[in-house]
Amino acid sequence: MNFIKLQGLGNDFILIETSSWDEADRFQKYAEFLCNRNFGIGADGLVLTGRDAETDLFMRIFNPDGSEPEMCGNAIRCVARYAYEYNLVGKSRISVRTLTGTIYLEIMIGNGEFEAVKVDMGEPVLSRAAIPMDGVGENVGVTVEAAGRQFTVTGVSMGNPHCVIFVDDIESVPVSSWGPELEKNEMFPKKTNVEFVQVISKNEMILKVWERGAGATLACGTGACASLVAAVLNEKSDCRATVHLPGGDLLIEWDMVNNHVYMTGPAEKVFEGCIDPNYILHKVSHEK
């Protein structure tokens, strides 16, 4: 089984090209094993992509626990890099079919070299029912009890649910302790990604993330977008800011004219390889 390993700000993915959206289904049962960093290839997610009948490309992603998220900002930049490197598309502006809908992006080229990807992440969803987030009323300044304490959160969906929490000192946050408790909190019926954010200025913030189904990662594209939206709603940020993540920086912009959020950041190929399908089948059947 051939694969490509790519990463966006340290958020790393196993990418496999397959023939169709539906064909990607057969890989879901292998995601947990393939993403295992000791017995498999190791990654924050398994990405399936290829040419699509409805759009230029499709993207499906499976988490290390086997679940399928609606969208992943870092993964879609990696898909764009793969499409550019392996000539799946012959243009810089492309459309990608995802579970959350069609995503449009621009591959940014400088002096004939790949530089970055600018992704139109669409409109942020702020309705509690649509995030989804239990309860009625505002999605800003909501009190959630978890991990033996109370958190003041802002709920945002960027095609997937996010719980954004502002903190004074990001280094003092026990992400791996608070994150899983908030991810599975009853306030979020489909679980949630969790972002801890320290605002530095009106156009700069630091972010650490606990991703639903993946745990603590070095970056989260949708999380950076949700954090910028939450910061604007809480009057802590302008509509354009640099978000510093453990794996690097993303430029996030919320266009108040069309209400779309844009994310610009890198994606890099790490290596390509081949894993023995017989080894996979043996390991997966043995674990079951």
C-alpha positions as a LaTeX table, in Angstrom:
\begin{tabular}{lrrr}
\hline
Residue & $x$ (\AA) & $y$ (\AA) & $z$ (\AA) \\
\hline
Met1 & 0.00 & 0.00 & 0.00 \\
Asn2 & 1.64 & 3.23 & $-1.16$ \\
Phe3 & 1.32 & 6.36 & 0.95 \\
Ile4 & 2.69 & 9.88 & 1.31 \\
Lys5 & 3.47 & 11.45 & 4.68 \\
Leu6 & 2.78 & 15.20 & 4.85 \\
Gln7 & 2.60 & 17.72 & 7.65 \\
Gly8 & 1.11 & 21.14 & 8.19 \\
Leu9 & 2.76 & 22.90 & 11.15 \\
Gly10 & 3.62 & 19.53 & 12.67 \\
Asn11 & 0.06 & 18.20 & 12.32 \\
Asp12 & 1.01 & 15.11 & 10.33 \\
Phe13 & $-1.02$ & 12.90 & 8.03 \\
Ile14 & $-0.79$ & 9.66 & 6.09 \\
Leu15 & $-2.20$ & 10.44 & 2.64 \\
Ile16 & $-3.42$ & 7.70 & 0.31 \\
Glu17 & $-4.83$ & 8.39 & $-3.13$ \\
Thr18 & $-7.89$ & 6.34 & $-3.96$ \\
Ser19 & $-10.40$ & 6.20 & $-6.78$ \\
Ser20 & $-13.50$ & 7.73 & $-5.24$ \\
Trp21 & $-15.23$ & 9.19 & $-2.20$ \\
Asp22 & $-17.04$ & 5.91 & $-1.55$ \\
Glu23 & $-13.90$ & 3.81 & $-2.04$ \\
Ala24 & $-12.38$ & 5.66 & 0.93 \\
Asp25 & $-14.81$ & 3.81 & 3.23 \\
Arg26 & $-12.72$ & 0.66 & 3.17 \\
Phe27 & $-9.75$ & 2.42 & 4.79 \\
Gln28 & $-11.58$ & 3.56 & 7.93 \\
Lys29 & $-11.08$ & 0.27 & 9.77 \\
Tyr30 & $-7.31$ & 0.58 & 9.29 \\
Ala31 & $-6.98$ & 4.18 & 10.52 \\
Glu32 & $-6.30$ & 3.36 & 14.16 \\
Phe33 & $-3.52$ & 0.94 & 13.26 \\
Leu34 & $-1.93$ & 3.04 & 10.52 \\
Cys35 & $-1.83$ & 6.15 & 12.74 \\
Asn36 & $-0.22$ & 4.23 & 15.60 \\
Arg37 & 3.29 & 5.63 & 16.07 \\
Asn38 & 4.74 & 2.39 & 17.39 \\
Phe39 & 3.20 & $-0.36$ & 15.26 \\
Gly40 & 1.99 & 1.55 & 12.20 \\
Ile41 & 3.22 & 4.52 & 10.18 \\
Gly42 & 2.24 & 7.10 & 12.78 \\
Ala43 & 0.16 & 10.24 & 12.21 \\
Asp44 & $-2.52$ & 12.56 & 13.55 \\
Gly45 & $-4.86$ & 11.30 & 10.85 \\
Leu46 & $-5.37$ & 9.17 & 7.74 \\
Val47 & $-6.35$ & 11.20 & 4.67 \\
Leu48 & $-7.93$ & 9.77 & 1.53 \\
Thr49 & $-8.03$ & 11.90 & $-1.60$ \\
Gly50 & $-8.33$ & 11.73 & $-5.36$ \\
Arg51 & $-10.07$ & 13.32 & $-8.32$ \\
Asp52 & $-13.79$ & 13.87 & $-7.82$ \\
Ala53 & $-16.77$ & 13.89 & $-10.18$ \\
Glu54 & $-18.43$ & 16.85 & $-8.42$ \\
Thr55 & $-15.39$ & 18.99 & $-7.56$ \\
Asp56 & $-11.69$ & 18.98 & $-8.43$ \\
Leu57 & $-10.78$ & 16.70 & $-5.52$ \\
Phe58 & $-12.32$ & 15.00 & $-2.53$ \\
Met59 & $-10.92$ & 14.68 & 0.98 \\
Arg60 & $-11.92$ & 12.31 & 3.73 \\
Ile61 & $-10.02$ & 12.02 & 6.99 \\
Phe62 & $-10.08$ & 9.43 & 9.76 \\
Asn63 & $-8.76$ & 10.17 & 13.23 \\
Pro64 & $-6.36$ & 7.90 & 15.15 \\
Asp65 & $-9.37$ & 6.54 & 17.04 \\
Gly66 & $-11.12$ & 5.63 & 13.77 \\
Ser67 & $-13.71$ & 8.41 & 13.91 \\
Glu68 & $-14.33$ & 10.64 & 10.89 \\
Pro69 & $-14.26$ & 14.42 & 11.44 \\
Glu70 & $-16.16$ & 16.75 & 9.15 \\
Met71 & $-13.19$ & 18.92 & 8.26 \\
Cys72 & $-9.49$ & 19.50 & 9.01 \\
Gly73 & $-7.72$ & 22.71 & 8.02 \\
Asn74 & $-4.18$ & 21.37 & 8.15 \\
Ala75 & $-5.15$ & 18.22 & 6.25 \\
Ile76 & $-6.76$ & 20.13 & 3.40 \\
Arg77 & $-3.58$ & 22.17 & 2.91 \\
Cys78 & $-1.67$ & 18.86 & 2.71 \\
Val79 & $-4.14$ & 17.63 & 0.09 \\
Ala80 & $-3.47$ & 20.81 & $-1.90$ \\
Arg81 & 0.28 & 20.25 & $-1.67$ \\
Tyr82 & $-0.12$ & 16.65 & $-2.81$ \\
Ala83 & $-2.35$ & 17.68 & $-5.72$ \\
Tyr84 & 0.26 & 20.24 & $-6.79$ \\
Glu85 & 3.24 & 17.90 & $-6.44$ \\
Tyr86 & 1.60 & 14.93 & $-8.19$ \\
Asn87 & $-0.29$ & 16.85 & $-10.89$ \\
Leu88 & $-3.81$ & 15.92 & $-9.83$ \\
Val89 & $-4.87$ & 19.42 & $-10.85$ \\
Gly90 & $-3.43$ & 21.84 & $-13.38$ \\
Lys91 & $-4.52$ & 25.08 & $-11.76$ \\
Ser92 & $-3.90$ & 27.06 & $-8.57$ \\
Arg93 & $-7.53$ & 27.61 & $-7.53$ \\
Ile94 & $-9.25$ & 24.35 & $-6.73$ \\
Ser95 & $-12.36$ & 22.95 & $-5.06$ \\
Val96 & $-12.35$ & 20.09 & $-2.57$ \\
Arg97 & $-15.35$ & 18.01 & $-1.53$ \\
Thr98 & $-15.47$ & 17.36 & 2.24 \\
Leu99 & $-18.05$ & 16.12 & 4.74 \\
Thr100 & $-18.78$ & 19.72 & 5.64 \\
Gly101 & $-19.31$ & 20.75 & 2.00 \\
Thr102 & $-17.16$ & 22.11 & $-0.81$ \\
Ile103 & $-14.04$ & 23.99 & 0.29 \\
Tyr104 & $-12.26$ & 26.39 & $-2.08$ \\
Leu105 & $-8.57$ & 27.10 & $-1.85$ \\
Glu106 & $-5.68$ & 28.75 & $-3.64$ \\
Ile107 & $-2.23$ & 27.23 & $-4.00$ \\
Met108 & 0.23 & 30.10 & $-3.67$ \\
Ile109 & 3.26 & 29.84 & $-5.96$ \\
Gly110 & 6.35 & 32.07 & $-5.86$ \\
Asn111 & 9.14 & 31.84 & $-8.45$ \\
Gly112 & 7.71 & 28.53 & $-9.61$ \\
Glu113 & 7.85 & 27.04 & $-6.11$ \\
Phe114 & 5.06 & 26.03 & $-3.74$ \\
Glu115 & 4.83 & 28.57 & $-0.89$ \\
Ala116 & 1.56 & 28.18 & 0.99 \\
Val117 & $-2.14$ & 27.45 & 0.69 \\
Lys118 & $-4.92$ & 29.97 & 1.31 \\
Val119 & $-8.15$ & 28.22 & 2.21 \\
Asp120 & $-11.64$ & 29.70 & 2.19 \\
Met121 & $-12.96$ & 28.02 & 5.32 \\
Gly122 & $-16.48$ & 29.34 & 4.79 \\
Glu123 & $-18.77$ & 31.02 & 7.28 \\
Pro124 & $-18.40$ & 30.38 & 11.01 \\
Val125 & $-21.44$ & 28.77 & 12.60 \\
Leu126 & $-22.49$ & 30.52 & 15.81 \\
Ser127 & $-25.87$ & 28.95 & 16.54 \\
Arg128 & $-25.69$ & 26.70 & 19.60 \\
Ala129 & $-27.94$ & 24.10 & 18.00 \\
Ala130 & $-25.81$ & 23.97 & 14.84 \\
Ile131 & $-22.38$ & 23.87 & 16.53 \\
Pro132 & $-23.80$ & 21.64 & 18.22 \\
Met133 & $-23.85$ & 22.86 & 21.81 \\
Asp134 & $-26.63$ & 22.11 & 24.28 \\
Gly135 & $-28.76$ & 24.87 & 25.70 \\
Val136 & $-30.25$ & 28.06 & 24.31 \\
Gly137 & $-29.10$ & 31.64 & 24.06 \\
Glu138 & $-25.68$ & 33.07 & 23.30 \\
Asn139 & $-22.69$ & 30.95 & 22.32 \\
Val140 & $-20.31$ & 33.46 & 23.97 \\
Gly141 & $-19.36$ & 33.43 & 27.64 \\
Val142 & $-21.01$ & 30.10 & 28.43 \\
Thr143 & $-20.09$ & 28.38 & 31.70 \\
Val144 & $-19.05$ & 24.74 & 31.40 \\
Glu145 & $-18.14$ & 22.52 & 34.34 \\
Ala146 & $-15.38$ & 20.01 & 33.66 \\
Ala147 & $-12.23$ & 18.63 & 35.28 \\
Gly148 & $-13.43$ & 19.83 & 38.69 \\
Arg149 & $-13.65$ & 23.50 & 37.73 \\
Gln150 & $-15.70$ & 26.03 & 35.76 \\
Phe151 & $-14.65$ & 27.28 & 32.32 \\
Thr152 & $-15.98$ & 30.26 & 30.41 \\
Val153 & $-16.20$ & 29.12 & 26.79 \\
Thr154 & $-17.20$ & 30.39 & 23.37 \\
Gly155 & $-18.67$ & 27.83 & 21.00 \\
Val156 & $-17.93$ & 28.05 & 17.26 \\
Ser157 & $-18.24$ & 25.58 & 14.38 \\
Met158 & $-15.98$ & 25.71 & 11.35 \\
Gly159 & $-17.71$ & 22.66 & 9.92 \\
Asn160 & $-16.70$ & 20.89 & 13.13 \\
Pro161 & $-17.35$ & 21.90 & 16.74 \\
His162 & $-14.94$ & 24.03 & 18.78 \\
Cys163 & $-14.85$ & 25.17 & 22.40 \\
Val164 & $-12.59$ & 28.23 & 22.78 \\
Ile165 & $-11.26$ & 29.25 & 26.20 \\
Phe166 & $-9.20$ & 32.40 & 26.82 \\
Val167 & $-6.39$ & 32.16 & 29.36 \\
Asp168 & $-3.85$ & 34.56 & 30.84 \\
Asp169 & $-0.86$ & 32.20 & 30.68 \\
Ile170 & $-0.91$ & 29.52 & 28.01 \\
Glu171 & 2.12 & 27.74 & 29.48 \\
Ser172 & 0.27 & 27.02 & 32.71 \\
Val173 & $-2.61$ & 25.21 & 30.99 \\
Pro174 & $-2.64$ & 21.39 & 31.48 \\
Val175 & $-3.99$ & 20.70 & 27.99 \\
Ser176 & $-3.80$ & 16.92 & 28.35 \\
Ser177 & $-5.81$ & 17.03 & 31.60 \\
Trp178 & $-8.46$ & 19.61 & 30.77 \\
Gly179 & $-8.75$ & 18.80 & 27.06 \\
Pro180 & $-10.26$ & 15.30 & 27.20 \\
Glu181 & $-12.69$ & 16.30 & 29.94 \\
Leu182 & $-13.99$ & 19.20 & 27.86 \\
Glu183 & $-13.98$ & 17.18 & 24.62 \\
Lys184 & $-16.45$ & 14.69 & 26.11 \\
Asn185 & $-18.48$ & 17.15 & 28.19 \\
Glu186 & $-22.24$ & 16.70 & 27.96 \\
Met187 & $-22.54$ & 20.30 & 26.73 \\
Phe188 & $-21.24$ & 19.03 & 23.36 \\
Pro189 & $-23.40$ & 16.16 & 22.02 \\
Lys190 & $-20.96$ & 15.35 & 19.19 \\
Lys191 & $-17.92$ & 16.02 & 21.39 \\
Thr192 & $-15.72$ & 19.03 & 20.62 \\
Asn193 & $-12.27$ & 20.30 & 19.77 \\
Val194 & $-10.85$ & 22.41 & 22.59 \\
Glu195 & $-8.72$ & 25.55 & 22.10 \\
Phe196 & $-6.87$ & 27.39 & 24.85 \\
Val197 & $-5.96$ & 30.90 & 23.69 \\
Gln198 & $-3.72$ & 33.62 & 25.09 \\
Val199 & $-4.28$ & 36.92 & 23.30 \\
Ile200 & $-1.06$ & 38.90 & 22.87 \\
Ser201 & $-2.49$ & 41.85 & 20.95 \\
Lys202 & $-5.34$ & 42.72 & 18.62 \\
Asn203 & $-3.59$ & 40.87 & 15.79 \\
Glu204 & $-1.63$ & 38.15 & 17.54 \\
Met205 & $-2.48$ & 35.20 & 19.78 \\
Ile206 & $-1.03$ & 31.92 & 21.04 \\
Leu207 & $-3.04$ & 28.71 & 20.76 \\
Lys208 & $-2.81$ & 25.20 & 22.18 \\
Val209 & $-5.33$ & 22.59 & 21.12 \\
Trp210 & $-6.86$ & 19.31 & 22.15 \\
Glu211 & $-8.40$ & 17.75 & 19.04 \\
Arg212 & $-11.51$ & 15.61 & 19.13 \\
Gly213 & $-10.48$ & 12.03 & 18.37 \\
Ala214 & $-6.76$ & 12.86 & 18.11 \\
Gly215 & $-5.68$ & 14.44 & 21.41 \\
Ala216 & $-3.04$ & 17.15 & 21.83 \\
Thr217 & $-1.57$ & 18.11 & 18.44 \\
Leu218 & 0.94 & 20.68 & 17.27 \\
Ala219 & $-1.61$ & 22.59 & 15.19 \\
Cys220 & $-5.28$ & 22.73 & 14.22 \\
Gly221 & $-6.39$ & 24.83 & 11.25 \\
Thr222 & $-10.10$ & 24.88 & 12.01 \\
Gly223 & $-9.19$ & 25.55 & 15.66 \\
Ala224 & $-7.13$ & 28.60 & 14.69 \\
Cys225 & $-10.08$ & 29.89 & 12.64 \\
Ala226 & $-12.55$ & 29.28 & 15.47 \\
Ser227 & $-10.20$ & 31.00 & 17.93 \\
Leu228 & $-9.95$ & 34.13 & 15.77 \\
Val229 & $-13.75$ & 34.25 & 15.46 \\
Ala230 & $-14.17$ & 33.77 & 19.21 \\
Ala231 & $-11.58$ & 36.49 & 19.93 \\
Val232 & $-13.44$ & 38.95 & 17.69 \\
Leu233 & $-16.77$ & 38.09 & 19.32 \\
Asn234 & $-15.20$ & 38.69 & 22.73 \\
Glu235 & $-13.66$ & 42.00 & 21.52 \\
Lys236 & $-10.15$ & 40.70 & 22.09 \\
Ser237 & $-8.91$ & 40.77 & 18.48 \\
Asp238 & $-9.18$ & 42.45 & 15.12 \\
Cys239 & $-10.50$ & 40.45 & 12.17 \\
Arg240 & $-6.99$ & 39.57 & 10.96 \\
Ala241 & $-4.41$ & 37.96 & 13.22 \\
Thr242 & $-1.39$ & 35.69 & 13.32 \\
Val243 & $-2.06$ & 32.60 & 15.39 \\
His244 & 1.02 & 30.99 & 16.95 \\
Leu245 & 0.68 & 27.24 & 17.43 \\
Pro246 & 3.27 & 24.81 & 18.81 \\
Gly247 & 4.06 & 23.73 & 15.23 \\
Gly248 & 4.21 & 27.19 & 13.66 \\
Asp249 & 2.07 & 30.12 & 12.54 \\
Leu250 & $-1.17$ & 30.57 & 10.60 \\
Leu251 & $-2.61$ & 33.80 & 9.24 \\
Ile252 & $-6.35$ & 33.90 & 9.90 \\
Glu253 & $-8.74$ & 36.51 & 8.45 \\
Trp254 & $-12.47$ & 36.96 & 9.02 \\
Asp255 & $-13.93$ & 38.97 & 6.13 \\
Met256 & $-16.90$ & 40.87 & 7.54 \\
Val257 & $-18.21$ & 41.62 & 4.03 \\
Asn258 & $-18.85$ & 38.02 & 2.94 \\
Asn259 & $-18.60$ & 36.52 & 6.46 \\
His260 & $-15.99$ & 33.98 & 5.33 \\
Val261 & $-12.91$ & 32.98 & 7.30 \\
Tyr262 & $-9.61$ & 32.52 & 5.43 \\
Met263 & $-6.61$ & 30.51 & 6.60 \\
Thr264 & $-3.15$ & 30.79 & 5.06 \\
Gly265 & $-0.36$ & 28.41 & 5.99 \\
Pro266 & 2.23 & 25.87 & 4.85 \\
Ala267 & 2.13 & 22.18 & 3.98 \\
Glu268 & 5.18 & 20.00 & 3.43 \\
Lys269 & 5.88 & 16.54 & 2.11 \\
Val270 & 7.93 & 14.51 & 4.59 \\
Phe271 & 8.42 & 11.20 & 2.80 \\
Glu272 & 6.70 & 8.58 & 0.69 \\
Gly273 & 6.66 & 4.87 & 1.30 \\
Cys274 & 4.92 & 1.54 & 1.10 \\
Ile275 & 3.45 & $-0.54$ & 3.93 \\
Asp276 & 2.76 & $-4.25$ & 3.50 \\
Pro277 & $-1.03$ & $-4.79$ & 3.35 \\
Asn278 & $-0.57$ & $-8.33$ & 4.69 \\
Tyr279 & 1.10 & $-6.87$ & 7.78 \\
Ile280 & $-1.84$ & $-4.50$ & 8.23 \\
Leu281 & $-4.42$ & $-7.25$ & 7.86 \\
His282 & $-2.54$ & $-9.50$ & 10.28 \\
Lys283 & $-2.20$ & $-6.81$ & 12.93 \\
Val284 & $-5.78$ & $-5.57$ & 12.64 \\
Ser285 & $-7.29$ & $-9.08$ & 12.75 \\
His286 & $-4.98$ & $-10.03$ & 15.66 \\
Glu287 & $-6.08$ & $-6.98$ & 17.67 \\
Lys288 & $-9.73$ & $-7.87$ & 17.12 \\
\hline
\end{tabular}
